[in-house]
Amino acid sequence: MLSVARGICHSLFVYDIAFSIDLNETERRITSFTQRETIKHKRRAPRYFAYQPAPLRISQDAVRISISDKFDASTQVELVVYDFGAVSVIYRIPLGGESPNLLALSVALYENELLLKDSRRRVEDLLKLIESAVSKPNISSFVEDYLIFQIEAFAESITLKKIKTDHAQHVAQILRSEVVELSDDEVTDALSHQISYGKDDLAILDWNAALVIEKEAEDVLTVLEFANVELLEMRFLDYRLDDALAQAYERQSKRSRKWFPFRSDPSDLRDISQWQVDSAVLFEGVNNVLKLLGDQYLARLYRLAAQRFHLTDWDASIFRKLETLQSIYQKISDQIVSWRMEVLEWIIIVLIAISIVLPFFSGAAGH
């Protein structure tokens, strides 16, 4: 069993609260301590390696929350606000003392109702406070939660190699929040995404939690935090596109049953177009807010997290649904144009027929 002498467990809860947030206005509205988020570059990275735009970090006082008999959350909670509408709530549980049991903590934190309710309350309070700075406010019905176990020192001397071999089963159980022993395949999968920069640091990433062994891990933690924010936004956008497609199919079905389908309802094309624009703006905003081109290690760390969270698959799904929405928009537009052209042709035919027949009636009337 791994015994930790010093470390911190970071418990993250990510929400989507609006279409967009004016960070400058939010900063003016917040009266508590705030600071713009930056990444500290202990590895030689260019200065342009940063967020665009930088999210807002808010530190709040909190009542100590008891996680279990041996663990309590810190009395400081951080909220990170992003301009594309996401908010990350971060709780920190100090690790130390008499051999903290990481597995017990991991199990206690899995879908923890106390932290979940407290995080949602904080997000709701924040939204009320900055309502004038947000566009289309709406707190997402689901939340993306994640655990990061940051270990600064172990109670007993141990090498990274032994952690990955002799303690592989225990580490996998911590990452998966499982009290039962896992199969060899599950252990291999849980530890399959890992990366190191030096001989004394290690990051193992899984879908539910990450183990980061490093004394100064602020930049690594920030990248993992953002990867979870991106995952939440991809899930949320995918859900919104499903809803948009369902409504678009319904509009198309109703139109086909109309007696006069050439009569356009302005709301159909306008709404579908708005869904497309909103989705594209959110997609681009999330994917372009963080640039990691200047730091190769952090860039590789981000790619590893993206692979573990299947962000590429989410991207492909969103692209496919955007294309389907565009196809529906084009079909409705083409049908309207086609039906109008057909009506115009009939009008022309009727006018020609009238022009041919009218002289005969005029002659008959003269006689």
Secondary structure by P-SEA (a helix, b strand, c coil): ccccccbbbbbbbbbbcccccaaaaaaaacccbbbbbbbbcccccccccccccbbbbbbbbbcccccccccccccbbbbbbbccbbbbbbbbbbbbcccccaaaaaaaacccaaaaaaaaaaaaaaaaaacccccccccccbbbbbccccccccccccccccccccaaaaaaaaaacccccccaaaaaaaacbbbbccccbbbbbcccbbbbbccccaaaaaaaaaaaaaaaaaaaaaaaaaaaaaaaaaaaaaaaaccccccccaaaaaaaaaaaaaaaaaaaaaaccccccccaaaaaaaaaaaaaaaaaaaaaaaaaaaaaaaaaaaaaaaaaaaaaaaaaaaaaaaaaaaaaaaaaaaaaaac
